[in-house]
Amino acid sequence: MSKSMSASRERRDDGANHPQVARTIPEIRELLAAAPGKAGAVTGLVPTMGSLHEGHLSLARRAVEECDTSVLSIFINPIQFGVSEDFDSYPADIDGDLELAASAGIDLVFAPSAAEMYPPGFETSIDAGSVAEGLCGQSRPGHFQGVATVVAKLFNIIRPGRAYFGQKDAQQLAVVRRMARDLDYEVEIVACPTVRDSDGLALSSRNAYLSAEEREQAIVLFEALSLARKAVESGETSAARVKRMMRKRIAENYLVEYEYARIADPDTIQPVEKITGGPVLLAVAATIGSARLIDNVIATPPGG
């Protein structure tokens, strides 16, 4: 974004420049309309639920680098949580998130309330279709309907030319891609690599729930995926054998409650029985203490 808008950002008590923050839909639209830029300028959107970490910041930095105006949304979306899930306890730190957004160079932050996004009488939702039915969709009914609905609203509000999502949430990525295609959104969905700690654990806001011992055992998810990827890349074609391999490795850690190990088409999320041809998605989910964690990798068989 140009220096003129950067200079108009809020200054906090520490003297640092921070993104302009909009709390309502009219406010963010006004800020976007005032953003300087030539014809064809591109707005980049990074949708988040806050509690930012390096995974989010990698998306934010890419949006800043590739777009004329960068917007990061912070909204803990109530309609994507089930009745027994962690909506009420989901970590939130808006001041810390604004500091991190500033460090990444984000221009605008959109941080609406639930009432702003879902006013009284709100009834419309988006059926995410078959791509939402497997993997996490099986154990979290309605989750991806909530995801698709809020992302559709953000696309309509922000009108981004590019939107940035992490590969860690592979099914969410597939749902958003399908929705954008089916509903003719003029937005490029940009997939960014999963960011991991040095021991391989995928960064997640829910990692904050883990005790030291749980955190140590949580790396088994990536270990199981790495074992499976090696098998696929070495020529193993039986999805059943690869799934058993992942399940067995996860079961070796007593604090880890296995949920699933699946092999799927990365675009349709439909199950794969025989691994031949192109890349496949290897995905796992487990509960560790109070945290439900997911992870995935892409594996390409020989000649794929």
Summary of the structure (lengths in Angstrom):
residues: 304
radius of gyration: 20.0
end to end distance: 40.9
largest distance: 59.7
contacts: 982
relative contact order: 0.13
helix: 40%
strand: 20%
